[in-house]
Amino acid sequence: MINIEVKASENEKVANIIVQGDVTLRWVGEIKAPLIDALKKYQEFKINFVNMTALDLAGVQTIIALKKSAKQEQKKITTLAELDENTEQLLINNGFSKLFDQEKE
């Protein structure tokens, strides 16, 4: 299961997006629409992946595509994540060490 929450700043230019749960093929469709809407609506956004229970290649691809789209639109995106040691090492070993801008503490 996945939960996504979008909170906008008062000036409506910055969005804080919280994604919780599985970022996997099964749920990626549920997060794509709100993330694409945020990309269209806001100049800057931060995506916090918290309590991520699973991450698969579809989730990785979705995050990469979103970051590329933001760059093309000249918008600022920051991705933060709470990763367990195994997931972090898996991303590093497979060339995705820069998927998240930093770990959320």
GIFENWO-V242416 format. One record per residue. N is the residue number from 1. RES is the residue in one small letter. NEAR is the number of other C-alpha atoms within 10 Angstrom. D_FIRST is the distance of its C-alpha to the first C-alpha in Angstrom with 2 decimals. Layout:
BEGIN
n=N res=RES near=NEAR d_first=D_FIRST
n=N res=RES near=NEAR d_first=D_FIRST
END
This chain:
BEGIN
n=1 res=m near=12 d_first=0.00
n=2 res=i near=17 d_first=3.78
n=3 res=n near=13 d_first=6.98
n=4 res=i near=16 d_first=10.35
n=5 res=e near=14 d_first=13.72
n=6 res=v near=15 d_first=17.10
n=7 res=k near=13 d_first=20.25
n=8 res=a near=15 d_first=23.60
n=9 res=s near=11 d_first=26.86
n=10 res=e near=8 d_first=29.83
n=11 res=n near=8 d_first=31.47
n=12 res=e near=12 d_first=28.39
n=13 res=k near=13 d_first=28.83
n=14 res=v near=19 d_first=26.21
n=15 res=a near=23 d_first=22.48
n=16 res=n near=17 d_first=20.23
n=17 res=i near=20 d_first=16.62
n=18 res=i near=17 d_first=13.98
n=19 res=v near=20 d_first=10.70
n=20 res=q near=18 d_first=8.39
n=21 res=g near=17 d_first=5.73
n=22 res=d near=20 d_first=5.78
n=23 res=v near=27 d_first=8.63
n=24 res=t near=21 d_first=9.34
n=25 res=l near=16 d_first=11.13
n=26 res=r near=13 d_first=8.54
n=27 res=w near=16 d_first=6.81
n=28 res=v near=20 d_first=10.14
n=29 res=g near=14 d_first=11.64
n=30 res=e near=15 d_first=9.59
n=31 res=i near=18 d_first=10.93
n=32 res=k near=15 d_first=14.28
n=33 res=a near=11 d_first=15.88
n=34 res=p near=15 d_first=15.59
n=35 res=l near=19 d_first=16.72
n=36 res=i near=13 d_first=19.54
n=37 res=d near=10 d_first=20.56
n=38 res=a near=21 d_first=20.84
n=39 res=l near=21 d_first=22.89
n=40 res=k near=13 d_first=25.22
n=41 res=k near=15 d_first=25.63
n=42 res=y near=18 d_first=26.01
n=43 res=q near=17 d_first=28.47
n=44 res=e near=18 d_first=26.50
n=45 res=f near=25 d_first=22.95
n=46 res=k near=16 d_first=21.14
n=47 res=i near=21 d_first=17.56
n=48 res=n near=22 d_first=16.33
n=49 res=f near=23 d_first=13.46
n=50 res=v near=15 d_first=13.01
n=51 res=n near=15 d_first=11.31
n=52 res=m near=17 d_first=10.10
n=53 res=t near=15 d_first=9.04
n=54 res=a near=14 d_first=9.77
n=55 res=l near=17 d_first=11.89
n=56 res=d near=14 d_first=13.69
n=57 res=l near=11 d_first=16.58
n=58 res=a near=16 d_first=14.86
n=59 res=g near=21 d_first=13.17
n=60 res=v near=19 d_first=16.66
n=61 res=q near=15 d_first=18.40
n=62 res=t near=19 d_first=16.50
n=63 res=i near=20 d_first=17.44
n=64 res=i near=16 d_first=20.95
n=65 res=a near=12 d_first=21.44
n=66 res=l near=17 d_first=20.53
n=67 res=k near=20 d_first=22.96
n=68 res=k near=14 d_first=25.61
n=69 res=s near=16 d_first=25.33
n=70 res=a near=19 d_first=25.73
n=71 res=k near=12 d_first=28.74
n=72 res=q near=9 d_first=30.28
n=73 res=e near=12 d_first=29.94
n=74 res=q near=11 d_first=31.47
n=75 res=k near=16 d_first=28.70
n=76 res=k near=15 d_first=27.64
n=77 res=i near=21 d_first=24.15
n=78 res=t near=14 d_first=23.14
n=79 res=t near=19 d_first=20.04
n=80 res=l near=18 d_first=19.44
n=81 res=a near=21 d_first=17.20
n=82 res=e near=17 d_first=17.06
n=83 res=l near=21 d_first=17.43
n=84 res=d near=11 d_first=18.40
n=85 res=e near=8 d_first=21.73
n=86 res=n near=9 d_first=20.68
n=87 res=t near=14 d_first=18.26
n=88 res=e near=16 d_first=20.97
n=89 res=q near=13 d_first=23.61
n=90 res=l near=12 d_first=21.81
n=91 res=l near=17 d_first=21.60
n=92 res=i near=13 d_first=25.25
n=93 res=n near=10 d_first=26.42
n=94 res=n near=8 d_first=25.05
n=95 res=g near=9 d_first=26.47
n=96 res=f near=14 d_first=23.50
n=97 res=s near=14 d_first=24.85
n=98 res=k near=11 d_first=25.07
n=99 res=l near=17 d_first=21.55
n=100 res=f near=23 d_first=21.02
n=101 res=d near=12 d_first=24.09
n=102 res=q near=13 d_first=23.90
n=103 res=e near=13 d_first=21.93
n=104 res=k near=13 d_first=21.03
n=105 res=e near=7 d_first=22.93
END
